[in-house]
Amino acid sequence: MPQITTPVGLTLEYEAVGSPNDPPLLMINGFTTQLISWPRGFCRRLAEGGRYVVSFDNRDCGLSSKFDGQGAAVDEVRGAAVAGDFELARRLAAYTFSEMADDGLALLDALGIDRAHVLGVSMGGMIAQTMAIEHPKRLLSLTSIMSSTGEPGVGTSTPEALEALLAPPPSDRDAYIAAAERTLIWRSKRYPDVEWVRANAAESFDRRFYPEGGRRHMGALIASGSRAEALTRVQVATLVIHGLDDTLVEPSGGQRTAELIPGAKLLLVPDMGHDRPEALWPELCDAILDHTAGRAQASDRRQLTGESFRRPG
């Protein structure tokens, strides 16, 4: 896979699928997940729909640059945030979503792309929202999937899902692969795919086992705080997608995001958890392709009225 070096000296590993002559779609991963967490068939489906699909390893993840030894302990960052001192929390954290958003823009710059459709999933949705807030002229559209606003009490995790997320990963390869099955707690109950979960864990471990990055990702999430007020000023055409069976970021996260962003369209998907099961690819990809086809304008009134809809299920 190719790499680029950003103006601040970071190396970002990325992958592009499709024709560079097609509209670009930048896809941003979530907490500690590598670019290979995007199922390859999912990316191909979007590329076959006429999008130039670009995904990358976030900083501190996969084959992109690491920030060894930087930033304070997560407890210190959290303590400052709980006290309401987000200025201190941002100083303590190794970086925030603003810097992670800049990474994505640096990748677009390196590829000669001025504006792109931006799609983020989970924590990646928070980074994508930050792009829309801070760099709206660089976005053709925003798609936020199974994400939230950063507000306390919105899009919360069940205790079981949070415990599975925060459990230290085993350093032994076989144990790491086996432990990946604990993510089934937040995945789609109707479409469990243990084989893919284990295969992706194996590939991730072989590609780069780096649990230290999770501490700094969590610090960035905490220090970045709420985007609620800023989201009310977003003018980028927005699609919000959320699974009704999501237990890691409960559906209120997506609902609140769509409520705050003017004109956002909300798609609630039954039988979808905190994942993208293959059975739902046609629905998810069609929604993304429709939203990024230039129809997020006045010609499609649903995109502008904040209408929400859900598939019967």
N, C-alpha and C positions, 0 to 999 in steps of 0.2 A: 504494500500500500504506500502511496506517496505521503510526503510530509511537507509542511511549510514552516518557516520561521517568522514569527510576528515581529512588529517593530520594537517590542519590549524584550525580544530575545527568547520567547517561548517557542518550543517546537510542538506543532499540532499534527497528529496523524489523522488522515482523512481518507475517505473513499467516495468516489463519484460514480453514479450509475445513470446511463441515458446519454442523450445528446446535449452538448453544451449550447446548442442552438435553441433548445427548448427553455421555457421559463424555469428559472432556478428555484429549487425547494430545499432550504437548509433545515436539517433535522437535528435537534438537540436532545441528547440523552439525559437520563435522570441520575439520581444519587448513585455514585460509584459504578455505574454501568458503562461498559465499553460500546463502541460503535457496532460491534457484532451483536449487540442485544436487539438491534433492528433486524427482524427476520429477513433473510435475503429475498425470499419470495414476496414479501410485503414491499420492499424497495423496488423490485423488478416490476411489480404491478403498477406502482406509481410512475415509474419510468416509461413503461409501455403506454401509460395514459398521457404521455407527452410532457413529462417533467424531468428536469435535470436534477437528480436527487443527490444531495451532498450531505454526508454524515461524518462525524469526527469524534475522536476521543476528547472529552473535556480535560482541562488541566488536572493534574493529580490522578489520572486514570489511564489505563491502557498503555499505549505507547507514546502518549504526549508527555510534556515536561512535568516533573515532580517538584514539590516545594518542601523537600525534606527539612525538618527542623524549624520551619517557619510557623508563626502564629502561636497564640497561647492555647492552653488546654480548653477543651470544649466547655468544661464547667465554669471557667473564668468568663468566657464569652457569654454563656447563658446567664451567669450571675449579673453581668452588666445589663443585659437585655431585660431581665426580670425587674431590675431596678429602674428601668426606663431610660437608661443612659446608652442609647444606641450609637452615639458618637464614640464612646469608649469601646463598645462592642465591636464596632468596625475597625478601630485601631488594634484591638486585640486579635481579631481574626486575620488569617493569612491573606485573605481577599474576600470580596463580596460578589454578589451576582452582577454588579456593574462591571467588574473586571472580567468575569466569565462571559458576559454579553459582548464585551470588546473582543474577546478571543474569536467568537463567531464572525464578527464584522471583519477582523483581520484576515480570516480565512477567505471571506468573500472578496476582500481587496486583492489578495494574492491570486485569486482565480479571475480577476478582472470583472467582477460582478458588482454593479453599482447598487441594485435593488433586488431583493429576493422575497419570495414567500417564505415565512419562517414558521416552523412547526416544532413545538417542544412537548415532551412527555414527562409528567411528574415534576421532579425538580427542574428538568429541562423546560417545562412549561413556564415555570417561574422565571427562568433566565430569558425565555422568549418574550414574556410579558415585560421584563425589564428592557429588552431591546425596543419594544413598541413604545415604552414610556420615554426612554432616553434618546432614542435614535429613530423616530417615526419615519423620517424621510428615506431610510434605508429599507423599509419593509413594504412589500406589495400587499401582503396580508399577514395575519396572525392566526395560527391554529394552536390552541392550548388543550392538551389531552390529559385527562386524569390528574389535574393539577389544582392549585388553590391560590389564594390571595395573600397569604402570609399573616392573616388575622388570627389571633388566638380564638380557639373554639370553632373554627371553620375548617372543614376538610380534615378533621381529626382522624387518627388511627384507632382501631380497636386495640385493647391491651395486648391481645394475642399477636396481632400483626406487628405492633411496635416492638414487642419482644423479639420476634423473628428477625426484624430489620436490624436491630441493634446487637444481636448476638454476635460475638467475635467469630470470624470465619476460621475454620481449621486450616493449619498450614500444610497439612498432609494432603496430597492430591486426591486420593480416594475418599478421604473423609470430607474434603471440600465439596466434591461432586455429590456425595450422599447428603450433605447438609443443605445443598441447594433445594432439596425437596421441601424444606420448611417454607419456601416462598409460595407453596401451594395454598397457604393460609389466606393469601390475598389474591390469588389468581382466580380466573373464571371457574366456578364450580361445575358448570355444565360442560366445559371444554378443557378438562385437565390434560396436559401433555407432558407427562413425566419424562418421556424420552427426550423431548426438546430441551426441557429444563436441565437435565443431566448433561446433554451434549453441549449446550451453551456454557454451562459451568466448566466443563472440561476444556473447551476452547479458550474461555476467559482465563483459566488458571495457566494454561500453557502459553498464552500470549503475554500475560503479565499479571502475576499475583502481587497485589499492592494494597493491602488493607489500610495502610497508613493514610492514604488519600481520603478515606471516609471521614476521618476526624476533621480534616480541613473543609470538606464538603459540608459537613454538619455545621461547622463554625460559620461558613458563608450563609447557610440557610438561616441560622439564628440571627446573625448580625445584620442581614439585609432587611429584616423586619417586615412590616405590613406594606403592601402596595395599594391598599384600598383607595385612598384618596387620589393617588396618581392615576389609577385605572379609570376613574370617572372622566379623565381628560383625554383618554386614548381615542384617536380618530382613525386608527387603522382598522380596516374591515376584519372582523374577528369571528372565528368559529370556535366554539367550546364543545368538546366531546368528553363525556364521562360515563363510566359504567355504573349501573345501579347496584352491582354486587361488589363494588370496590370497598375493601375494608382497610386498606393502607391510607388512602386519601378518600374519605367518605364523600358521597355525591354532593354534599353541601358545598364542597370546594369548587366544583365546576359550576354549580348553580349560582353561587355568589359571584364568581368571576364574570359570568354572563350578565348578571344583574347590574354589575358596576360599569362594564364597558358599554358605552352608548352603541345601540344597534347590534350588539353581539347576537349571534345565533347559537342556540344551545341544543345539542343532540344528546339525549339520554338513552343509553343502550342497555336494555335488559340482558341478563346473562353474561355481561362483561364485568370482569373484575379489574384488578390493577395489572393488566397485560393486554396483548393484542392477539387473541387466539385466531388461528387460521380460518376457522368457520366464519368469523366476522370480518375478514379482510375485504370481501366485496362491498359490504356496507360502509366500512371505515374508509376504504380507499375511494369509493365513489363520492362520499361526502367531502373528502379532502380535495379530490380532483375538481369537483363542482365548485368548491369554494375558491380554488386557485385558478379558475378558468376565466377570470375577468368578469364573472357574473356577480361579484360582490359589490355591485354598483346599484344605481337606482332602478335598473331593469329587473332586479330581483328584490321585491319589497321585503321578503322574509329576512334578508340579510340586514335590513335597516331598522326593523321594528322591534328587535329583541325577542321575536317569537321563539318559543321552545317547542320541541317535538320529541316524541320517542317512538321507537319501533314497537308495535304490539308484541307482547311476549308474556 
